[in-house]
């Protein structure tokens, strides 16, 4: 490799090394925790237009916040798995 090639390679390496500090997360670690939840109620109904089963689930997090999820099960489909709400992240 000629002298110009070495200078370009070293310049590229130096540019990469100097920009690595920008990739560090300045916030450090997060204090976020996941909250537990429990099922407090569930309703099943048949949609008269499509024949789908609509399952409405009511959930409560450990800090008292409630949420509702809806799941549509197509007519003739045998999927009966539990529907769970997404975890709620709290600072």
Phi and psi in radians as a Rosetta constraint file:
Dihedral C 1 N 2 CA 2 C 2 CIRCULARHARMONIC -1.377 0.35
Dihedral N 2 CA 2 C 2 N 3 CIRCULARHARMONIC 2.950 0.35
Dihedral C 2 N 3 CA 3 C 3 CIRCULARHARMONIC -1.033 0.35
Dihedral N 3 CA 3 C 3 N 4 CIRCULARHARMONIC -0.691 0.35
Dihedral C 3 N 4 CA 4 C 4 CIRCULARHARMONIC -1.105 0.35
Dihedral N 4 CA 4 C 4 N 5 CIRCULARHARMONIC -0.621 0.35
Dihedral C 4 N 5 CA 5 C 5 CIRCULARHARMONIC -1.160 0.35
Dihedral N 5 CA 5 C 5 N 6 CIRCULARHARMONIC -0.707 0.35
Dihedral C 5 N 6 CA 6 C 6 CIRCULARHARMONIC -1.142 0.35
Dihedral N 6 CA 6 C 6 N 7 CIRCULARHARMONIC -0.713 0.35
Dihedral C 6 N 7 CA 7 C 7 CIRCULARHARMONIC -1.123 0.35
Dihedral N 7 CA 7 C 7 N 8 CIRCULARHARMONIC -0.749 0.35
Dihedral C 7 N 8 CA 8 C 8 CIRCULARHARMONIC -1.116 0.35
Dihedral N 8 CA 8 C 8 N 9 CIRCULARHARMONIC -0.738 0.35
Dihedral C 8 N 9 CA 9 C 9 CIRCULARHARMONIC -1.123 0.35
Dihedral N 9 CA 9 C 9 N 10 CIRCULARHARMONIC -0.787 0.35
Dihedral C 9 N 10 CA 10 C 10 CIRCULARHARMONIC -1.142 0.35
Dihedral N 10 CA 10 C 10 N 11 CIRCULARHARMONIC -0.676 0.35
Dihedral C 10 N 11 CA 11 C 11 CIRCULARHARMONIC -1.078 0.35
Dihedral N 11 CA 11 C 11 N 12 CIRCULARHARMONIC -0.737 0.35
Dihedral C 11 N 12 CA 12 C 12 CIRCULARHARMONIC -1.128 0.35
Dihedral N 12 CA 12 C 12 N 13 CIRCULARHARMONIC -0.753 0.35
Dihedral C 12 N 13 CA 13 C 13 CIRCULARHARMONIC -1.111 0.35
Dihedral N 13 CA 13 C 13 N 14 CIRCULARHARMONIC -0.753 0.35
Dihedral C 13 N 14 CA 14 C 14 CIRCULARHARMONIC -1.120 0.35
Dihedral N 14 CA 14 C 14 N 15 CIRCULARHARMONIC -0.678 0.35
Dihedral C 14 N 15 CA 15 C 15 CIRCULARHARMONIC -1.121 0.35
Dihedral N 15 CA 15 C 15 N 16 CIRCULARHARMONIC -0.705 0.35
Dihedral C 15 N 16 CA 16 C 16 CIRCULARHARMONIC -1.166 0.35
Dihedral N 16 CA 16 C 16 N 17 CIRCULARHARMONIC -0.725 0.35
Dihedral C 16 N 17 CA 17 C 17 CIRCULARHARMONIC -1.139 0.35
Dihedral N 17 CA 17 C 17 N 18 CIRCULARHARMONIC -0.706 0.35
Dihedral C 17 N 18 CA 18 C 18 CIRCULARHARMONIC -1.265 0.35
Dihedral N 18 CA 18 C 18 N 19 CIRCULARHARMONIC -0.415 0.35
Dihedral C 18 N 19 CA 19 C 19 CIRCULARHARMONIC -1.597 0.35
Dihedral N 19 CA 19 C 19 N 20 CIRCULARHARMONIC -0.072 0.35
Dihedral C 19 N 20 CA 20 C 20 CIRCULARHARMONIC -1.122 0.35
Dihedral N 20 CA 20 C 20 N 21 CIRCULARHARMONIC -0.504 0.35
Dihedral C 20 N 21 CA 21 C 21 CIRCULARHARMONIC -1.103 0.35
Dihedral N 21 CA 21 C 21 N 22 CIRCULARHARMONIC -0.449 0.35
Dihedral C 21 N 22 CA 22 C 22 CIRCULARHARMONIC -1.282 0.35
Dihedral N 22 CA 22 C 22 N 23 CIRCULARHARMONIC -0.237 0.35
Dihedral C 22 N 23 CA 23 C 23 CIRCULARHARMONIC -1.550 0.35
Dihedral N 23 CA 23 C 23 N 24 CIRCULARHARMONIC -0.138 0.35
Dihedral C 23 N 24 CA 24 C 24 CIRCULARHARMONIC -1.409 0.35
Dihedral N 24 CA 24 C 24 N 25 CIRCULARHARMONIC 2.349 0.35
Dihedral C 24 N 25 CA 25 C 25 CIRCULARHARMONIC -1.277 0.35
Dihedral N 25 CA 25 C 25 N 26 CIRCULARHARMONIC 2.025 0.35
Dihedral C 25 N 26 CA 26 C 26 CIRCULARHARMONIC -1.235 0.35
Dihedral N 26 CA 26 C 26 N 27 CIRCULARHARMONIC -0.317 0.35
Dihedral C 26 N 27 CA 27 C 27 CIRCULARHARMONIC -1.373 0.35
Dihedral N 27 CA 27 C 27 N 28 CIRCULARHARMONIC -0.302 0.35
Dihedral C 27 N 28 CA 28 C 28 CIRCULARHARMONIC 1.291 0.35
Dihedral N 28 CA 28 C 28 N 29 CIRCULARHARMONIC -2.507 0.35
Dihedral C 28 N 29 CA 29 C 29 CIRCULARHARMONIC -1.504 0.35
Dihedral N 29 CA 29 C 29 N 30 CIRCULARHARMONIC 2.640 0.35
Dihedral C 29 N 30 CA 30 C 30 CIRCULARHARMONIC -1.591 0.35
Dihedral N 30 CA 30 C 30 N 31 CIRCULARHARMONIC 2.644 0.35
Dihedral C 30 N 31 CA 31 C 31 CIRCULARHARMONIC -1.621 0.35
Dihedral N 31 CA 31 C 31 N 32 CIRCULARHARMONIC 0.098 0.35
Dihedral C 31 N 32 CA 32 C 32 CIRCULARHARMONIC -1.098 0.35
Dihedral N 32 CA 32 C 32 N 33 CIRCULARHARMONIC 2.508 0.35
Dihedral C 32 N 33 CA 33 C 33 CIRCULARHARMONIC -2.291 0.35
Dihedral N 33 CA 33 C 33 N 34 CIRCULARHARMONIC 2.751 0.35
Dihedral C 33 N 34 CA 34 C 34 CIRCULARHARMONIC -1.598 0.35
Dihedral N 34 CA 34 C 34 N 35 CIRCULARHARMONIC 2.415 0.35
Dihedral C 34 N 35 CA 35 C 35 CIRCULARHARMONIC -1.665 0.35
Dihedral N 35 CA 35 C 35 N 36 CIRCULARHARMONIC 2.441 0.35
Dihedral C 35 N 36 CA 36 C 36 CIRCULARHARMONIC -1.302 0.35
Dihedral N 36 CA 36 C 36 N 37 CIRCULARHARMONIC 2.738 0.35
Dihedral C 36 N 37 CA 37 C 37 CIRCULARHARMONIC -2.487 0.35
Dihedral N 37 CA 37 C 37 N 38 CIRCULARHARMONIC 2.824 0.35
Dihedral C 37 N 38 CA 38 C 38 CIRCULARHARMONIC -2.476 0.35
Dihedral N 38 CA 38 C 38 N 39 CIRCULARHARMONIC 2.669 0.35
Dihedral C 38 N 39 CA 39 C 39 CIRCULARHARMONIC -1.388 0.35
Dihedral N 39 CA 39 C 39 N 40 CIRCULARHARMONIC 2.163 0.35
Dihedral C 39 N 40 CA 40 C 40 CIRCULARHARMONIC -1.911 0.35
Dihedral N 40 CA 40 C 40 N 41 CIRCULARHARMONIC -0.195 0.35
Dihedral C 40 N 41 CA 41 C 41 CIRCULARHARMONIC -3.063 0.35
Dihedral N 41 CA 41 C 41 N 42 CIRCULARHARMONIC 2.693 0.35
Dihedral C 41 N 42 CA 42 C 42 CIRCULARHARMONIC -2.614 0.35
Dihedral N 42 CA 42 C 42 N 43 CIRCULARHARMONIC 2.374 0.35
Dihedral C 42 N 43 CA 43 C 43 CIRCULARHARMONIC -2.208 0.35
Dihedral N 43 CA 43 C 43 N 44 CIRCULARHARMONIC 2.412 0.35
Dihedral C 43 N 44 CA 44 C 44 CIRCULARHARMONIC -2.074 0.35
Dihedral N 44 CA 44 C 44 N 45 CIRCULARHARMONIC 2.402 0.35
Dihedral C 44 N 45 CA 45 C 45 CIRCULARHARMONIC -2.552 0.35
Dihedral N 45 CA 45 C 45 N 46 CIRCULARHARMONIC 2.709 0.35
Dihedral C 45 N 46 CA 46 C 46 CIRCULARHARMONIC -1.771 0.35
Dihedral N 46 CA 46 C 46 N 47 CIRCULARHARMONIC 2.219 0.35
Dihedral C 46 N 47 CA 47 C 47 CIRCULARHARMONIC -1.283 0.35
Dihedral N 47 CA 47 C 47 N 48 CIRCULARHARMONIC 2.076 0.35
Dihedral C 47 N 48 CA 48 C 48 CIRCULARHARMONIC -1.170 0.35
Dihedral N 48 CA 48 C 48 N 49 CIRCULARHARMONIC -0.429 0.35
Dihedral C 48 N 49 CA 49 C 49 CIRCULARHARMONIC -1.364 0.35
Dihedral N 49 CA 49 C 49 N 50 CIRCULARHARMONIC -0.751 0.35
Dihedral C 49 N 50 CA 50 C 50 CIRCULARHARMONIC -1.880 0.35
Dihedral N 50 CA 50 C 50 N 51 CIRCULARHARMONIC -0.355 0.35
Dihedral C 50 N 51 CA 51 C 51 CIRCULARHARMONIC 1.448 0.35
Dihedral N 51 CA 51 C 51 N 52 CIRCULARHARMONIC 0.059 0.35
Dihedral C 51 N 52 CA 52 C 52 CIRCULARHARMONIC -1.249 0.35
Dihedral N 52 CA 52 C 52 N 53 CIRCULARHARMONIC 2.598 0.35
Dihedral C 52 N 53 CA 53 C 53 CIRCULARHARMONIC -1.537 0.35
Dihedral N 53 CA 53 C 53 N 54 CIRCULARHARMONIC 2.222 0.35
Dihedral C 53 N 54 CA 54 C 54 CIRCULARHARMONIC -1.896 0.35
Dihedral N 54 CA 54 C 54 N 55 CIRCULARHARMONIC 2.075 0.35
Dihedral C 54 N 55 CA 55 C 55 CIRCULARHARMONIC -1.875 0.35
Dihedral N 55 CA 55 C 55 N 56 CIRCULARHARMONIC 2.062 0.35
Dihedral C 55 N 56 CA 56 C 56 CIRCULARHARMONIC -1.833 0.35
Dihedral N 56 CA 56 C 56 N 57 CIRCULARHARMONIC 2.071 0.35
Dihedral C 56 N 57 CA 57 C 57 CIRCULARHARMONIC -1.939 0.35
Dihedral N 57 CA 57 C 57 N 58 CIRCULARHARMONIC 2.404 0.35
Dihedral C 57 N 58 CA 58 C 58 CIRCULARHARMONIC -1.943 0.35
Dihedral N 58 CA 58 C 58 N 59 CIRCULARHARMONIC 2.261 0.35
Dihedral C 58 N 59 CA 59 C 59 CIRCULARHARMONIC -2.148 0.35
Dihedral N 59 CA 59 C 59 N 60 CIRCULARHARMONIC 2.647 0.35
Dihedral C 59 N 60 CA 60 C 60 CIRCULARHARMONIC -2.292 0.35
Dihedral N 60 CA 60 C 60 N 61 CIRCULARHARMONIC 2.242 0.35
Dihedral C 60 N 61 CA 61 C 61 CIRCULARHARMONIC -1.406 0.35
Dihedral N 61 CA 61 C 61 N 62 CIRCULARHARMONIC 2.848 0.35
Dihedral C 61 N 62 CA 62 C 62 CIRCULARHARMONIC -1.102 0.35
Dihedral N 62 CA 62 C 62 N 63 CIRCULARHARMONIC -0.349 0.35
Dihedral C 62 N 63 CA 63 C 63 CIRCULARHARMONIC -1.653 0.35
Dihedral N 63 CA 63 C 63 N 64 CIRCULARHARMONIC 0.183 0.35
Dihedral C 63 N 64 CA 64 C 64 CIRCULARHARMONIC 1.679 0.35
Dihedral N 64 CA 64 C 64 N 65 CIRCULARHARMONIC -0.159 0.35
Dihedral C 64 N 65 CA 65 C 65 CIRCULARHARMONIC -1.290 0.35
Dihedral N 65 CA 65 C 65 N 66 CIRCULARHARMONIC 2.360 0.35
Dihedral C 65 N 66 CA 66 C 66 CIRCULARHARMONIC -1.967 0.35
Dihedral N 66 CA 66 C 66 N 67 CIRCULARHARMONIC 2.713 0.35
Dihedral C 66 N 67 CA 67 C 67 CIRCULARHARMONIC -2.578 0.35
Dihedral N 67 CA 67 C 67 N 68 CIRCULARHARMONIC 2.807 0.35
Dihedral C 67 N 68 CA 68 C 68 CIRCULARHARMONIC -2.229 0.35
Dihedral N 68 CA 68 C 68 N 69 CIRCULARHARMONIC 2.407 0.35
Dihedral C 68 N 69 CA 69 C 69 CIRCULARHARMONIC -2.157 0.35
Dihedral N 69 CA 69 C 69 N 70 CIRCULARHARMONIC 2.603 0.35
Dihedral C 69 N 70 CA 70 C 70 CIRCULARHARMONIC -2.152 0.35
Dihedral N 70 CA 70 C 70 N 71 CIRCULARHARMONIC 2.425 0.35
Dihedral C 70 N 71 CA 71 C 71 CIRCULARHARMONIC -2.279 0.35
Dihedral N 71 CA 71 C 71 N 72 CIRCULARHARMONIC 2.309 0.35
Dihedral C 71 N 72 CA 72 C 72 CIRCULARHARMONIC -1.842 0.35
Dihedral N 72 CA 72 C 72 N 73 CIRCULARHARMONIC 2.178 0.35
Dihedral C 72 N 73 CA 73 C 73 CIRCULARHARMONIC -1.878 0.35
Dihedral N 73 CA 73 C 73 N 74 CIRCULARHARMONIC 2.043 0.35
Dihedral C 73 N 74 CA 74 C 74 CIRCULARHARMONIC -1.033 0.35
Dihedral N 74 CA 74 C 74 N 75 CIRCULARHARMONIC 2.620 0.35
Dihedral C 74 N 75 CA 75 C 75 CIRCULARHARMONIC -1.017 0.35
Dihedral N 75 CA 75 C 75 N 76 CIRCULARHARMONIC 2.278 0.35
Dihedral C 75 N 76 CA 76 C 76 CIRCULARHARMONIC 1.460 0.35
Dihedral N 76 CA 76 C 76 N 77 CIRCULARHARMONIC -0.030 0.35
Dihedral C 76 N 77 CA 77 C 77 CIRCULARHARMONIC -1.566 0.35
Dihedral N 77 CA 77 C 77 N 78 CIRCULARHARMONIC 2.418 0.35
Dihedral C 77 N 78 CA 78 C 78 CIRCULARHARMONIC -1.777 0.35
Dihedral N 78 CA 78 C 78 N 79 CIRCULARHARMONIC 0.379 0.35
Dihedral C 78 N 79 CA 79 C 79 CIRCULARHARMONIC -1.340 0.35
Dihedral N 79 CA 79 C 79 N 80 CIRCULARHARMONIC 1.984 0.35
Dihedral C 79 N 80 CA 80 C 80 CIRCULARHARMONIC -2.166 0.35
Dihedral N 80 CA 80 C 80 N 81 CIRCULARHARMONIC 0.518 0.35
Dihedral C 80 N 81 CA 81 C 81 CIRCULARHARMONIC -1.258 0.35
Dihedral N 81 CA 81 C 81 N 82 CIRCULARHARMONIC 2.678 0.35
Dihedral C 81 N 82 CA 82 C 82 CIRCULARHARMONIC -1.207 0.35
Dihedral N 82 CA 82 C 82 N 83 CIRCULARHARMONIC 2.456 0.35
Dihedral C 82 N 83 CA 83 C 83 CIRCULARHARMONIC -1.671 0.35
Dihedral N 83 CA 83 C 83 N 84 CIRCULARHARMONIC 2.214 0.35
Dihedral C 83 N 84 CA 84 C 84 CIRCULARHARMONIC -2.037 0.35
Dihedral N 84 CA 84 C 84 N 85 CIRCULARHARMONIC 2.492 0.35
Dihedral C 84 N 85 CA 85 C 85 CIRCULARHARMONIC -1.295 0.35
Dihedral N 85 CA 85 C 85 N 86 CIRCULARHARMONIC 2.780 0.35
Dihedral C 85 N 86 CA 86 C 86 CIRCULARHARMONIC -1.189 0.35
Dihedral N 86 CA 86 C 86 N 87 CIRCULARHARMONIC 2.632 0.35
Dihedral C 86 N 87 CA 87 C 87 CIRCULARHARMONIC -1.064 0.35
Dihedral N 87 CA 87 C 87 N 88 CIRCULARHARMONIC 2.525 0.35
Dihedral C 87 N 88 CA 88 C 88 CIRCULARHARMONIC -1.821 0.35
Dihedral N 88 CA 88 C 88 N 89 CIRCULARHARMONIC 2.140 0.35
Dihedral C 88 N 89 CA 89 C 89 CIRCULARHARMONIC -1.617 0.35
Dihedral N 89 CA 89 C 89 N 90 CIRCULARHARMONIC 2.253 0.35
Dihedral C 89 N 90 CA 90 C 90 CIRCULARHARMONIC -2.173 0.35
Dihedral N 90 CA 90 C 90 N 91 CIRCULARHARMONIC 2.338 0.35
